[in-house]
């Protein structure tokens, strides 16, 4: 995955966080639950991809395995980290308003894990 893949979730979360101050009518924050849910679903997919790629690394010869795992961490792990940081930034920025938003239980659990453990 390219560097711009890391920029997308970062830009999205930064724009949403800025909307708290820049959008006095709350139009952008109205979509906060959808954005957070989308990021959580993306995070789930990234975790699944990492598991699959790590399993494939186990089939590689020893001299290729470390390089394969490094590439998985650099590419997929970098995007995963950006998504986690984005979710965390949104929750922290909107902390006092989070109770007003409704999330599916699975999404709420995942958000809590991200906030608690990064």
Jmol script that loads the backbone (N, CA, C; Angstrom):
load data "model"
ATOM      1  N   UNK A   1       0.844  -1.174   0.000  1.00  0.00           N
ATOM      2  CA  UNK A   1       0.000   0.000   0.000  1.00  0.00           C
ATOM      3  C   UNK A   1       0.889   1.237   0.000  1.00  0.00           C
ATOM      4  N   UNK A   2       0.439   2.250  -0.673  1.00  0.00           N
ATOM      5  CA  UNK A   2       1.236   3.464  -0.816  1.00  0.00           C
ATOM      6  C   UNK A   2       1.026   4.408   0.362  1.00  0.00           C
ATOM      7  N   UNK A   3       1.918   5.392   0.454  1.00  0.00           N
ATOM      8  CA  UNK A   3       1.825   6.379   1.531  1.00  0.00           C
ATOM      9  C   UNK A   3       0.500   7.123   1.533  1.00  0.00           C
ATOM     10  N   UNK A   4      -0.071   7.339   0.353  1.00  0.00           N
ATOM     11  CA  UNK A   4      -1.341   8.065   0.318  1.00  0.00           C
ATOM     12  C   UNK A   4      -2.460   7.270   0.984  1.00  0.00           C
ATOM     13  N   UNK A   5      -2.302   5.965   1.113  1.00  0.00           N
ATOM     14  CA  UNK A   5      -3.295   5.160   1.812  1.00  0.00           C
ATOM     15  C   UNK A   5      -3.368   5.534   3.291  1.00  0.00           C
ATOM     16  N   UNK A   6      -2.262   5.997   3.828  1.00  0.00           N
ATOM     17  CA  UNK A   6      -2.221   6.444   5.218  1.00  0.00           C
ATOM     18  C   UNK A   6      -2.850   7.829   5.334  1.00  0.00           C
ATOM     19  N   UNK A   7      -2.727   8.635   4.293  1.00  0.00           N
ATOM     20  CA  UNK A   7      -3.240  10.006   4.327  1.00  0.00           C
ATOM     21  C   UNK A   7      -4.768  10.062   4.340  1.00  0.00           C
ATOM     22  N   UNK A   8      -5.412   9.117   3.713  1.00  0.00           N
ATOM     23  CA  UNK A   8      -6.872   9.162   3.592  1.00  0.00           C
ATOM     24  C   UNK A   8      -7.565   9.103   4.961  1.00  0.00           C
ATOM     25  N   UNK A   9      -7.320   8.085   5.786  1.00  0.00           N
ATOM     26  CA  UNK A   9      -8.002   8.089   7.091  1.00  0.00           C
ATOM     27  C   UNK A   9      -7.556   9.248   7.978  1.00  0.00           C
ATOM     28  N   UNK A  10      -6.310   9.674   7.833  1.00  0.00           N
ATOM     29  CA  UNK A  10      -5.814  10.810   8.622  1.00  0.00           C
ATOM     30  C   UNK A  10      -6.550  12.089   8.221  1.00  0.00           C
ATOM     31  N   UNK A  11      -6.663  12.332   6.926  1.00  0.00           N
ATOM     32  CA  UNK A  11      -7.357  13.528   6.446  1.00  0.00           C
ATOM     33  C   UNK A  11      -8.829  13.512   6.848  1.00  0.00           C
ATOM     34  N   UNK A  12      -9.473  12.367   6.710  1.00  0.00           N
ATOM     35  CA  UNK A  12     -10.882  12.248   7.069  1.00  0.00           C
ATOM     36  C   UNK A  12     -11.103  12.562   8.547  1.00  0.00           C
ATOM     37  N   UNK A  13     -10.289  11.979   9.405  1.00  0.00           N
ATOM     38  CA  UNK A  13     -10.463  12.228  10.842  1.00  0.00           C
ATOM     39  C   UNK A  13     -10.115  13.673  11.190  1.00  0.00           C
ATOM     40  N   UNK A  14      -9.082  14.237  10.556  1.00  0.00           N
ATOM     41  CA  UNK A  14      -8.720  15.631  10.820  1.00  0.00           C
ATOM     42  C   UNK A  14      -9.843  16.583  10.404  1.00  0.00           C
ATOM     43  N   UNK A  15     -10.449  16.329   9.255  1.00  0.00           N
ATOM     44  CA  UNK A  15     -11.561  17.175   8.804  1.00  0.00           C
ATOM     45  C   UNK A  15     -12.751  17.082   9.759  1.00  0.00           C
ATOM     46  N   UNK A  16     -13.064  15.885  10.183  1.00  0.00           N
ATOM     47  CA  UNK A  16     -14.188  15.719  11.103  1.00  0.00           C
ATOM     48  C   UNK A  16     -13.894  16.398  12.437  1.00  0.00           C
ATOM     49  N   UNK A  17     -12.668  16.243  12.938  1.00  0.00           N
ATOM     50  CA  UNK A  17     -12.300  16.894  14.199  1.00  0.00           C
ATOM     51  C   UNK A  17     -12.364  18.416  14.078  1.00  0.00           C
ATOM     52  N   UNK A  18     -11.914  18.951  12.959  1.00  0.00           N
ATOM     53  CA  UNK A  18     -11.953  20.394  12.743  1.00  0.00           C
ATOM     54  C   UNK A  18     -13.384  20.910  12.651  1.00  0.00           C
ATOM     55  N   UNK A  19     -14.292  20.046  12.241  1.00  0.00           N
ATOM     56  CA  UNK A  19     -15.686  20.480  12.098  1.00  0.00           C
ATOM     57  C   UNK A  19     -16.321  20.855  13.427  1.00  0.00           C
ATOM     58  N   UNK A  20     -15.771  20.374  14.519  1.00  0.00           N
ATOM     59  CA  UNK A  20     -16.326  20.720  15.826  1.00  0.00           C
ATOM     60  C   UNK A  20     -16.292  22.226  16.035  1.00  0.00           C
ATOM     61  N   UNK A  21     -15.225  22.862  15.573  1.00  0.00           N
ATOM     62  CA  UNK A  21     -15.080  24.310  15.718  1.00  0.00           C
ATOM     63  C   UNK A  21     -15.541  25.041  14.458  1.00  0.00           C
ATOM     64  N   UNK A  22     -15.201  24.497  13.311  1.00  0.00           N
ATOM     65  CA  UNK A  22     -15.438  25.180  12.039  1.00  0.00           C
ATOM     66  C   UNK A  22     -16.875  25.071  11.530  1.00  0.00           C
ATOM     67  N   UNK A  23     -17.652  24.175  12.070  1.00  0.00           N
ATOM     68  CA  UNK A  23     -19.013  23.935  11.579  1.00  0.00           C
ATOM     69  C   UNK A  23     -19.999  24.214  12.711  1.00  0.00           C
ATOM     70  N   UNK A  24     -20.371  25.481  12.905  1.00  0.00           N
ATOM     71  CA  UNK A  24     -21.225  25.841  14.046  1.00  0.00           C
ATOM     72  C   UNK A  24     -22.613  25.197  14.011  1.00  0.00           C
ATOM     73  N   UNK A  25     -23.047  24.743  12.846  1.00  0.00           N
ATOM     74  CA  UNK A  25     -24.367  24.130  12.747  1.00  0.00           C
ATOM     75  C   UNK A  25     -24.328  22.611  12.903  1.00  0.00           C
ATOM     76  N   UNK A  26     -23.147  22.060  13.006  1.00  0.00           N
ATOM     77  CA  UNK A  26     -23.004  20.627  13.246  1.00  0.00           C
ATOM     78  C   UNK A  26     -23.362  19.738  12.079  1.00  0.00           C
ATOM     79  N   UNK A  27     -23.317  20.270  10.872  1.00  0.00           N
ATOM     80  CA  UNK A  27     -23.683  19.463   9.705  1.00  0.00           C
ATOM     81  C   UNK A  27     -22.707  18.316   9.478  1.00  0.00           C
ATOM     82  N   UNK A  28     -21.436  18.571   9.629  1.00  0.00           N
ATOM     83  CA  UNK A  28     -20.437  17.512   9.417  1.00  0.00           C
ATOM     84  C   UNK A  28     -20.508  16.467  10.521  1.00  0.00           C
ATOM     85  N   UNK A  29     -20.664  16.910  11.746  1.00  0.00           N
ATOM     86  CA  UNK A  29     -20.679  15.951  12.861  1.00  0.00           C
ATOM     87  C   UNK A  29     -21.921  15.071  12.839  1.00  0.00           C
ATOM     88  N   UNK A  30     -22.904  15.460  12.080  1.00  0.00           N
ATOM     89  CA  UNK A  30     -24.107  14.642  11.944  1.00  0.00           C
ATOM     90  C   UNK A  30     -23.755  13.271  11.347  1.00  0.00           C
ATOM     91  N   UNK A  31     -22.689  13.243  10.543  1.00  0.00           N
ATOM     92  CA  UNK A  31     -22.261  11.994   9.918  1.00  0.00           C
ATOM     93  C   UNK A  31     -21.214  11.252  10.733  1.00  0.00           C
ATOM     94  N   UNK A  32     -20.900  11.735  11.920  1.00  0.00           N
ATOM     95  CA  UNK A  32     -19.868  11.120  12.746  1.00  0.00           C
ATOM     96  C   UNK A  32     -20.087   9.625  12.962  1.00  0.00           C
ATOM     97  N   UNK A  33     -21.282   9.173  13.315  1.00  0.00           N
ATOM     98  CA  UNK A  33     -21.449   7.719  13.506  1.00  0.00           C
ATOM     99  C   UNK A  33     -21.139   6.912  12.239  1.00  0.00           C
ATOM    100  N   UNK A  34     -21.509   7.435  11.076  1.00  0.00           N
ATOM    101  CA  UNK A  34     -21.234   6.728   9.826  1.00  0.00           C
ATOM    102  C   UNK A  34     -19.732   6.689   9.544  1.00  0.00           C
ATOM    103  N   UNK A  35     -19.055   7.799   9.798  1.00  0.00           N
ATOM    104  CA  UNK A  35     -17.614   7.858   9.560  1.00  0.00           C
ATOM    105  C   UNK A  35     -16.892   6.888  10.497  1.00  0.00           C
ATOM    106  N   UNK A  36     -17.249   6.922  11.773  1.00  0.00           N
ATOM    107  CA  UNK A  36     -16.598   6.035  12.746  1.00  0.00           C
ATOM    108  C   UNK A  36     -16.888   4.575  12.397  1.00  0.00           C
ATOM    109  N   UNK A  37     -18.113   4.273  12.046  1.00  0.00           N
ATOM    110  CA  UNK A  37     -18.441   2.894  11.670  1.00  0.00           C
ATOM    111  C   UNK A  37     -17.646   2.474  10.440  1.00  0.00           C
ATOM    112  N   UNK A  38     -17.541   3.343   9.449  1.00  0.00           N
ATOM    113  CA  UNK A  38     -16.756   3.030   8.260  1.00  0.00           C
ATOM    114  C   UNK A  38     -15.296   2.772   8.588  1.00  0.00           C
ATOM    115  N   UNK A  39     -14.733   3.590   9.463  1.00  0.00           N
ATOM    116  CA  UNK A  39     -13.345   3.393   9.865  1.00  0.00           C
ATOM    117  C   UNK A  39     -13.164   2.074  10.622  1.00  0.00           C
ATOM    118  N   UNK A  40     -14.120   1.740  11.472  1.00  0.00           N
ATOM    119  CA  UNK A  40     -14.058   0.479  12.220  1.00  0.00           C
ATOM    120  C   UNK A  40     -14.165  -0.715  11.274  1.00  0.00           C
ATOM    121  N   UNK A  41     -15.057  -0.642  10.297  1.00  0.00           N
ATOM    122  CA  UNK A  41     -15.170  -1.736   9.324  1.00  0.00           C
ATOM    123  C   UNK A  41     -13.885  -1.869   8.509  1.00  0.00           C
ATOM    124  N   UNK A  42     -13.290  -0.740   8.155  1.00  0.00           N
ATOM    125  CA  UNK A  42     -12.019  -0.745   7.429  1.00  0.00           C
ATOM    126  C   UNK A  42     -10.931  -1.365   8.306  1.00  0.00           C
ATOM    127  N   UNK A  43     -10.922  -1.015   9.566  1.00  0.00           N
ATOM    128  CA  UNK A  43      -9.956  -1.577  10.508  1.00  0.00           C
ATOM    129  C   UNK A  43     -10.103  -3.090  10.604  1.00  0.00           C
ATOM    130  N   UNK A  44     -11.336  -3.571  10.669  1.00  0.00           N
ATOM    131  CA  UNK A  44     -11.580  -5.020  10.695  1.00  0.00           C
ATOM    132  C   UNK A  44     -10.998  -5.695   9.453  1.00  0.00           C
ATOM    133  N   UNK A  45     -11.207  -5.097   8.297  1.00  0.00           N
ATOM    134  CA  UNK A  45     -10.687  -5.664   7.050  1.00  0.00           C
ATOM    135  C   UNK A  45      -9.160  -5.667   7.033  1.00  0.00           C
ATOM    136  N   UNK A  46      -8.562  -4.579   7.505  1.00  0.00           N
ATOM    137  CA  UNK A  46      -7.102  -4.507   7.555  1.00  0.00           C
ATOM    138  C   UNK A  46      -6.525  -5.577   8.480  1.00  0.00           C
ATOM    139  N   UNK A  47      -7.183  -5.803   9.616  1.00  0.00           N
ATOM    140  CA  UNK A  47      -6.734  -6.840  10.538  1.00  0.00           C
ATOM    141  C   UNK A  47      -6.832  -8.219   9.896  1.00  0.00           C
ATOM    142  N   UNK A  48      -7.913  -8.456   9.147  1.00  0.00           N
ATOM    143  CA  UNK A  48      -8.075  -9.743   8.451  1.00  0.00           C
ATOM    144  C   UNK A  48      -6.984  -9.939   7.393  1.00  0.00           C
ATOM    145  N   UNK A  49      -6.690  -8.878   6.649  1.00  0.00           N
ATOM    146  CA  UNK A  49      -5.640  -8.955   5.629  1.00  0.00           C
ATOM    147  C   UNK A  49      -4.297  -9.257   6.278  1.00  0.00           C
ATOM    148  N   UNK A  50      -4.014  -8.586   7.391  1.00  0.00           N
ATOM    149  CA  UNK A  50      -2.743  -8.848   8.077  1.00  0.00           C
ATOM    150  C   UNK A  50      -2.650 -10.298   8.537  1.00  0.00           C
ATOM    151  N   UNK A  51      -3.729 -10.841   9.078  1.00  0.00           N
ATOM    152  CA  UNK A  51      -3.724 -12.244   9.514  1.00  0.00           C
ATOM    153  C   UNK A  51      -3.445 -13.177   8.343  1.00  0.00           C
ATOM    154  N   UNK A  52      -4.108 -12.923   7.215  1.00  0.00           N
ATOM    155  CA  UNK A  52      -3.902 -13.759   6.032  1.00  0.00           C
ATOM    156  C   UNK A  52      -2.458 -13.683   5.541  1.00  0.00           C
ATOM    157  N   UNK A  53      -1.923 -12.470   5.488  1.00  0.00           N
ATOM    158  CA  UNK A  53      -0.560 -12.297   4.995  1.00  0.00           C
ATOM    159  C   UNK A  53       0.468 -12.887   5.958  1.00  0.00           C
ATOM    160  N   UNK A  54       0.213 -12.793   7.252  1.00  0.00           N
ATOM    161  CA  UNK A  54       1.126 -13.415   8.221  1.00  0.00           C
ATOM    162  C   UNK A  54       1.091 -14.933   8.085  1.00  0.00           C
ATOM    163  N   UNK A  55      -0.092 -15.489   7.829  1.00  0.00           N
ATOM    164  CA  UNK A  55      -0.202 -16.930   7.623  1.00  0.00           C
ATOM    165  C   UNK A  55       0.571 -17.347   6.369  1.00  0.00           C
ATOM    166  N   UNK A  56       0.504 -16.542   5.328  1.00  0.00           N
ATOM    167  CA  UNK A  56       1.264 -16.836   4.114  1.00  0.00           C
ATOM    168  C   UNK A  56       2.756 -16.727   4.365  1.00  0.00           C
ATOM    169  N   UNK A  57       3.146 -15.840   5.249  1.00  0.00           N
ATOM    170  CA  UNK A  57       4.571 -15.680   5.579  1.00  0.00           C
ATOM    171  C   UNK A  57       5.125 -16.961   6.187  1.00  0.00           C
ATOM    172  N   UNK A  58       4.299 -17.672   6.915  1.00  0.00           N
ATOM    173  CA  UNK A  58       4.737 -18.913   7.541  1.00  0.00           C
ATOM    174  C   UNK A  58       5.117 -19.970   6.498  1.00  0.00           C
ATOM    175  N   UNK A  59       4.586 -19.837   5.289  1.00  0.00           N
ATOM    176  CA  UNK A  59       4.875 -20.791   4.225  1.00  0.00           C
ATOM    177  C   UNK A  59       6.140 -20.431   3.448  1.00  0.00           C
ATOM    178  N   UNK A  60       6.657 -19.249   3.691  1.00  0.00           N
ATOM    179  CA  UNK A  60       7.850 -18.780   2.985  1.00  0.00           C
ATOM    180  C   UNK A  60       9.103 -19.420   3.571  1.00  0.00           C
ATOM    181  N   UNK A  61      10.141 -19.543   2.762  1.00  0.00           N
ATOM    182  CA  UNK A  61      11.436 -19.992   3.301  1.00  0.00           C
ATOM    183  C   UNK A  61      11.917 -19.000   4.371  1.00  0.00           C
ATOM    184  N   UNK A  62      12.683 -19.483   5.305  1.00  0.00           N
ATOM    185  CA  UNK A  62      13.119 -18.661   6.441  1.00  0.00           C
ATOM    186  C   UNK A  62      13.755 -17.353   6.014  1.00  0.00           C
ATOM    187  N   UNK A  63      14.547 -17.371   4.953  1.00  0.00           N
ATOM    188  CA  UNK A  63      15.243 -16.152   4.534  1.00  0.00           C
ATOM    189  C   UNK A  63      14.295 -15.111   3.927  1.00  0.00           C
ATOM    190  N   UNK A  64      13.115 -15.534   3.487  1.00  0.00           N
ATOM    191  CA  UNK A  64      12.129 -14.605   2.923  1.00  0.00           C
ATOM    192  C   UNK A  64      11.075 -14.188   3.946  1.00  0.00           C
ATOM    193  N   UNK A  65      10.909 -15.003   4.970  1.00  0.00           N
ATOM    194  CA  UNK A  65       9.835 -14.777   5.945  1.00  0.00           C
ATOM    195  C   UNK A  65       9.950 -13.421   6.635  1.00  0.00           C
ATOM    196  N   UNK A  66      11.139 -13.073   7.127  1.00  0.00           N
ATOM    197  CA  UNK A  66      11.315 -11.801   7.842  1.00  0.00           C
ATOM    198  C   UNK A  66      11.032 -10.613   6.945  1.00  0.00           C
ATOM    199  N   UNK A  67      11.498 -10.665   5.709  1.00  0.00           N
ATOM    200  CA  UNK A  67      11.258  -9.571   4.765  1.00  0.00           C
ATOM    201  C   UNK A  67       9.773  -9.445   4.456  1.00  0.00           C
ATOM    202  N   UNK A  68       9.113 -10.586   4.305  1.00  0.00           N
ATOM    203  CA  UNK A  68       7.672 -10.602   4.034  1.00  0.00           C
ATOM    204  C   UNK A  68       6.921  -9.953   5.202  1.00  0.00           C
ATOM    205  N   UNK A  69       7.232 -10.365   6.418  1.00  0.00           N
ATOM    206  CA  UNK A  69       6.557  -9.812   7.595  1.00  0.00           C
ATOM    207  C   UNK A  69       6.842  -8.317   7.761  1.00  0.00           C
ATOM    208  N   UNK A  70       8.055  -7.893   7.463  1.00  0.00           N
ATOM    209  CA  UNK A  70       8.386  -6.467   7.524  1.00  0.00           C
ATOM    210  C   UNK A  70       7.546  -5.672   6.537  1.00  0.00           C
ATOM    211  N   UNK A  71       7.376  -6.206   5.345  1.00  0.00           N
ATOM    212  CA  UNK A  71       6.578  -5.521   4.315  1.00  0.00           C
ATOM    213  C   UNK A  71       5.110  -5.456   4.726  1.00  0.00           C
ATOM    214  N   UNK A  72       4.591  -6.529   5.294  1.00  0.00           N
ATOM    215  CA  UNK A  72       3.203  -6.535   5.767  1.00  0.00           C
ATOM    216  C   UNK A  72       3.013  -5.459   6.836  1.00  0.00           C
ATOM    217  N   UNK A  73       3.936  -5.400   7.780  1.00  0.00           N
ATOM    218  CA  UNK A  73       3.833  -4.407   8.855  1.00  0.00           C
ATOM    219  C   UNK A  73       3.967  -2.991   8.312  1.00  0.00           C
ATOM    220  N   UNK A  74       4.896  -2.788   7.393  1.00  0.00           N
ATOM    221  CA  UNK A  74       5.117  -1.457   6.845  1.00  0.00           C
ATOM    222  C   UNK A  74       3.914  -0.964   6.049  1.00  0.00           C
ATOM    223  N   UNK A  75       3.372  -1.823   5.231  1.00  0.00           N
ATOM    224  CA  UNK A  75       2.291  -1.387   4.355  1.00  0.00           C
ATOM    225  C   UNK A  75       0.924  -1.449   5.047  1.00  0.00           C
ATOM    226  N   UNK A  76       0.476  -2.632   5.356  1.00  0.00           N
ATOM    227  CA  UNK A  76      -0.855  -2.786   5.958  1.00  0.00           C
ATOM    228  C   UNK A  76      -0.870  -2.231   7.382  1.00  0.00           C
ATOM    229  N   UNK A  77       0.184  -2.493   8.134  1.00  0.00           N
ATOM    230  CA  UNK A  77       0.249  -2.005   9.509  1.00  0.00           C
ATOM    231  C   UNK A  77       0.250  -0.492   9.592  1.00  0.00           C
ATOM    232  N   UNK A  78       0.879   0.158   8.617  1.00  0.00           N
ATOM    233  CA  UNK A  78       0.891   1.621   8.599  1.00  0.00           C
ATOM    234  C   UNK A  78      -0.499   2.199   8.412  1.00  0.00           C
ATOM    235  N   UNK A  79      -1.261   1.616   7.505  1.00  0.00           N
ATOM    236  CA  UNK A  79      -2.626   2.071   7.268  1.00  0.00           C
ATOM    237  C   UNK A  79      -3.488   1.763   8.491  1.00  0.00           C
ATOM    238  N   UNK A  80      -3.309   0.573   9.051  1.00  0.00           N
ATOM    239  CA  UNK A  80      -4.069   0.196  10.245  1.00  0.00           C
ATOM    240  C   UNK A  80      -3.806   1.189  11.382  1.00  0.00           C
ATOM    241  N   UNK A  81      -2.559   1.557  11.567  1.00  0.00           N
ATOM    242  CA  UNK A  81      -2.217   2.529  12.608  1.00  0.00           C
ATOM    243  C   UNK A  81      -2.869   3.876  12.360  1.00  0.00           C
ATOM    244  N   UNK A  82      -2.902   4.314  11.109  1.00  0.00           N
ATOM    245  CA  UNK A  82      -3.531   5.590  10.770  1.00  0.00           C
ATOM    246  C   UNK A  82      -5.033   5.557  11.050  1.00  0.00           C
ATOM    247  N   UNK A  83      -5.663   4.430  10.746  1.00  0.00           N
ATOM    248  CA  UNK A  83      -7.103   4.298  11.008  1.00  0.00           C
ATOM    249  C   UNK A  83      -7.362   4.307  12.512  1.00  0.00           C
ATOM    250  N   UNK A  84      -6.557   3.577  13.270  1.00  0.00           N
ATOM    251  CA  UNK A  84      -6.712   3.564  14.730  1.00  0.00           C
ATOM    252  C   UNK A  84      -6.538   4.978  15.308  1.00  0.00           C
ATOM    253  N   UNK A  85      -5.510   5.678  14.862  1.00  0.00           N
ATOM    254  CA  UNK A  85      -5.272   7.038  15.345  1.00  0.00           C
ATOM    255  C   UNK A  85      -6.413   7.970  14.953  1.00  0.00           C
ATOM    256  N   UNK A  86      -6.975   7.759  13.767  1.00  0.00           N
ATOM    257  CA  UNK A  86      -8.106   8.571  13.328  1.00  0.00           C
ATOM    258  C   UNK A  86      -9.336   8.377  14.196  1.00  0.00           C
ATOM    259  N   UNK A  87      -9.652   7.121  14.483  1.00  0.00           N
ATOM    260  CA  UNK A  87     -10.802   6.823  15.353  1.00  0.00           C
ATOM    261  C   UNK A  87     -10.574   7.435  16.727  1.00  0.00           C
ATOM    262  N   UNK A  88      -9.381   7.244  17.241  1.00  0.00           N
ATOM    263  CA  UNK A  88      -9.056   7.770  18.566  1.00  0.00           C
ATOM    264  C   UNK A  88      -9.161   9.295  18.595  1.00  0.00           C
ATOM    265  N   UNK A  89      -8.660   9.963  17.565  1.00  0.00           N
ATOM    266  CA  UNK A  89      -8.717  11.426  17.499  1.00  0.00           C
ATOM    267  C   UNK A  89     -10.165  11.923  17.480  1.00  0.00           C
ATOM    268  N   UNK A  90     -11.009  11.242  16.714  1.00  0.00           N
ATOM    269  CA  UNK A  90     -12.423  11.638  16.641  1.00  0.00           C
ATOM    270  C   UNK A  90     -13.082  11.487  18.001  1.00  0.00           C
ATOM    271  N   UNK A  91     -12.866  10.362  18.651  1.00  0.00           N
ATOM    272  CA  UNK A  91     -13.491  10.110  19.956  1.00  0.00           C
ATOM    273  C   UNK A  91     -13.004  11.127  20.996  1.00  0.00           C
ATOM    274  N   UNK A  92     -11.714  11.411  20.987  1.00  0.00           N
ATOM    275  CA  UNK A  92     -11.169  12.374  21.947  1.00  0.00           C
ATOM    276  C   UNK A  92     -11.730  13.772  21.675  1.00  0.00           C
ATOM    277  N   UNK A  93     -11.778  14.163  20.408  1.00  0.00           N
ATOM    278  CA  UNK A  93     -12.260  15.505  20.056  1.00  0.00           C
ATOM    279  C   UNK A  93     -13.734  15.686  20.413  1.00  0.00           C
ATOM    280  N   UNK A  94     -14.526  14.657  20.208  1.00  0.00           N
ATOM    281  CA  UNK A  94     -15.973  14.740  20.438  1.00  0.00           C
ATOM    282  C   UNK A  94     -16.379  14.076  21.763  1.00  0.00           C
ATOM    283  N   UNK A  95     -15.429  13.929  22.662  1.00  0.00           N
ATOM    284  CA  UNK A  95     -15.654  13.188  23.906  1.00  0.00           C
ATOM    285  C   UNK A  95     -16.939  13.600  24.624  1.00  0.00           C
ATOM    286  N   UNK A  96     -17.149  14.872  24.779  1.00  0.00           N
ATOM    287  CA  UNK A  96     -18.318  15.321  25.541  1.00  0.00           C
ATOM    288  C   UNK A  96     -19.635  15.111  24.801  1.00  0.00           C
ATOM    289  N   UNK A  97     -19.570  14.807  23.507  1.00  0.00           N
ATOM    290  CA  UNK A  97     -20.782  14.614  22.714  1.00  0.00           C
ATOM    291  C   UNK A  97     -21.022  13.155  22.315  1.00  0.00           C
ATOM    292  N   UNK A  98     -20.074  12.275  22.624  1.00  0.00           N
ATOM    293  CA  UNK A  98     -20.171  10.890  22.150  1.00  0.00           C
ATOM    294  C   UNK A  98     -21.429  10.177  22.640  1.00  0.00           C
ATOM    295  N   UNK A  99     -21.931  10.547  23.796  1.00  0.00           N
ATOM    296  CA  UNK A  99     -23.140   9.930  24.318  1.00  0.00           C
ATOM    297  C   UNK A  99     -24.380  10.219  23.488  1.00  0.00           C
ATOM    298  N   UNK A 100     -24.315  11.252  22.676  1.00  0.00           N
ATOM    299  CA  UNK A 100     -25.451  11.626  21.835  1.00  0.00           C
ATOM    300  C   UNK A 100     -25.536  10.804  20.551  1.00  0.00           C
ATOM    301  N   UNK A 101     -24.451  10.099  20.225  1.00  0.00           N
ATOM    302  CA  UNK A 101     -24.413   9.323  18.989  1.00  0.00           C
ATOM    303  C   UNK A 101     -24.745   7.864  19.271  1.00  0.00           C
ATOM    304  N   UNK A 102     -25.415   7.240  18.330  1.00  0.00           N
ATOM    305  CA  UNK A 102     -25.779   5.829  18.453  1.00  0.00           C
ATOM    306  C   UNK A 102     -24.867   4.992  17.562  1.00  0.00           C
ATOM    307  N   UNK A 103     -24.308   3.936  18.148  1.00  0.00           N
ATOM    308  CA  UNK A 103     -23.445   3.009  17.416  1.00  0.00           C
ATOM    309  C   UNK A 103     -23.964   1.597  17.631  1.00  0.00           C
ATOM    310  N   UNK A 104     -23.770   0.759  16.623  1.00  0.00           N
ATOM    311  CA  UNK A 104     -24.068  -0.662  16.791  1.00  0.00           C
ATOM    312  C   UNK A 104     -23.155  -1.197  17.894  1.00  0.00           C
ATOM    313  N   UNK A 105     -23.617  -2.174  18.682  1.00  0.00           N
ATOM    314  CA  UNK A 105     -22.801  -2.681  19.793  1.00  0.00           C
ATOM    315  C   UNK A 105     -21.400  -3.117  19.381  1.00  0.00           C
ATOM    316  N   UNK A 106     -21.263  -3.799  18.245  1.00  0.00           N
ATOM    317  CA  UNK A 106     -19.959  -4.256  17.792  1.00  0.00           C
ATOM    318  C   UNK A 106     -19.039  -3.081  17.483  1.00  0.00           C
ATOM    319  N   UNK A 107     -19.591  -2.030  16.882  1.00  0.00           N
ATOM    320  CA  UNK A 107     -18.802  -0.836  16.566  1.00  0.00           C
ATOM    321  C   UNK A 107     -18.387  -0.147  17.860  1.00  0.00           C
ATOM    322  N   UNK A 108     -19.322  -0.019  18.802  1.00  0.00           N
ATOM    323  CA  UNK A 108     -19.014   0.622  20.080  1.00  0.00           C
ATOM    324  C   UNK A 108     -17.912  -0.133  20.822  1.00  0.00           C
ATOM    325  N   UNK A 109     -17.973  -1.458  20.795  1.00  0.00           N
ATOM    326  CA  UNK A 109     -16.934  -2.265  21.452  1.00  0.00           C
ATOM    327  C   UNK A 109     -15.570  -2.030  20.816  1.00  0.00           C
ATOM    328  N   UNK A 110     -15.546  -2.016  19.496  1.00  0.00           N
ATOM    329  CA  UNK A 110     -14.278  -1.828  18.779  1.00  0.00           C
ATOM    330  C   UNK A 110     -13.718  -0.427  19.039  1.00  0.00           C
ATOM    331  N   UNK A 111     -14.581   0.570  19.056  1.00  0.00           N
ATOM    332  CA  UNK A 111     -14.146   1.937  19.344  1.00  0.00           C
ATOM    333  C   UNK A 111     -13.546   1.994  20.737  1.00  0.00           C
ATOM    334  N   UNK A 112     -14.174   1.335  21.686  1.00  0.00           N
ATOM    335  CA  UNK A 112     -13.663   1.331  23.053  1.00  0.00           C
ATOM    336  C   UNK A 112     -12.286   0.677  23.122  1.00  0.00           C
ATOM    337  N   UNK A 113     -12.116  -0.424  22.403  1.00  0.00           N
ATOM    338  CA  UNK A 113     -10.808  -1.102  22.366  1.00  0.00           C
ATOM    339  C   UNK A 113      -9.754  -0.176  21.768  1.00  0.00           C
ATOM    340  N   UNK A 114     -10.092   0.495  20.685  1.00  0.00           N
ATOM    341  CA  UNK A 114      -9.139   1.393  20.035  1.00  0.00           C
ATOM    342  C   UNK A 114      -8.742   2.525  20.966  1.00  0.00           C
ATOM    343  N   UNK A 115      -9.714   3.100  21.651  1.00  0.00           N
ATOM    344  CA  UNK A 115      -9.430   4.209  22.554  1.00  0.00           C
ATOM    345  C   UNK A 115      -8.612   3.738  23.765  1.00  0.00           C
ATOM    346  N   UNK A 116      -8.958   2.567  24.295  1.00  0.00           N
ATOM    347  CA  UNK A 116      -8.258   2.051  25.468  1.00  0.00           C
ATOM    348  C   UNK A 116      -6.838   1.581  25.163  1.00  0.00           C
ATOM    349  N   UNK A 117      -6.664   0.919  24.017  1.00  0.00           N
ATOM    350  CA  UNK A 117      -5.389   0.267  23.729  1.00  0.00           C
ATOM    351  C   UNK A 117      -4.641   0.870  22.552  1.00  0.00           C
ATOM    352  N   UNK A 118      -5.290   1.781  21.829  1.00  0.00           N
ATOM    353  CA  UNK A 118      -4.588   2.395  20.687  1.00  0.00           C
ATOM    354  C   UNK A 118      -4.500   1.452  19.604  1.00  0.00           C
TER     355      UNK A 118
END
end "model"
wireframe off; spacefill off
backbone 0.3
color backbone group
